[in-house]
Amino acid sequence: MRTLTIAITGINACDNPAPGVGIAKSLKEAPGFQARTIGLAYDAMEPGIYLDQYIDRSFLIPYPVSGPDALLHRLQEIHAIEPIDVLLPNLDSDLPNVIAIESTLHKMGIRVFLPTEEQFCLRDKQHLRGAADLAGIDMPQQAVVKDQKELHQATQDIGVPVMVKGSVHSASRANSLQEAITRFTAVVARWGYPVLVQEVVIGEEMNVIGVGDGHGRALGMVAIKKMNVTELGKIWTGVTVSNQRLLEAAERFVAATQWRGPFEVECIISGEQVYLIEINPRFPAWVYFATGVGSNLPALLVDLALGCPITPPEGYPTGKLYI
């Protein structure tokens, strides 16, 4: 069996877990290759560093704000010590830098399989309406605000309650204008501008993950319903479902954008209506759940990155519980 060295970011695993540890677990169970996993951490206290059963070796890398050149320099140093076959960046903040240096990485022998810069920008929360329209999916009313005056106007136009979201992370519900101002201030202090104000839609929260092959086909999709979430809104308990409207919406998104790489489509199902809430350009922290029900998407992504023949998983059991 071939051995592949795969570098993984996002190996933090705390109250807001990143996808890296679940991806490493999936790769260790890949049927087609033996994975040697390299953890790329931003801080020496990221728990994934110390999970020796999943991460074989770890290195520190510069924070994304340092830019693509700093990341490339560090990857060149690491590659000289541990030759990397495939790089899997797993955080939204990782992707712009890796996309910028993809061609150089390819020349070094490091393969990635990621969305293009255009695709990455299209699914940004600020521009999500365009992605929704392309895919023919409904979306809650939304406003992008940069100050309290615009926030006040947005809450009037949309009507409370509203969801107050950071452009990269954070989402919380506000039941009044005063609460919206409090949430807005907290988001700006941590994540900066702009802030998004979104209509609250009542229904069942469902997510679907998969891999786009870059030619309009969605591979290995698995859908779940959120049963319980943490205070940060992260899935704590979920169950696999087969909701045809949700799966078809995700397929339309992938086909319309020719999506390349991993994705997570977050929706609210209200009666017969599917509302698009968010599109993530990477796997979520619960990605190992998909592996557990027979869709090892990280392994599929590695094969796509290397140009290997693939046999996409088809179907999965419903009613399986994840905690």
Disulfide bonds with the S-S distance in Angstrom:
none
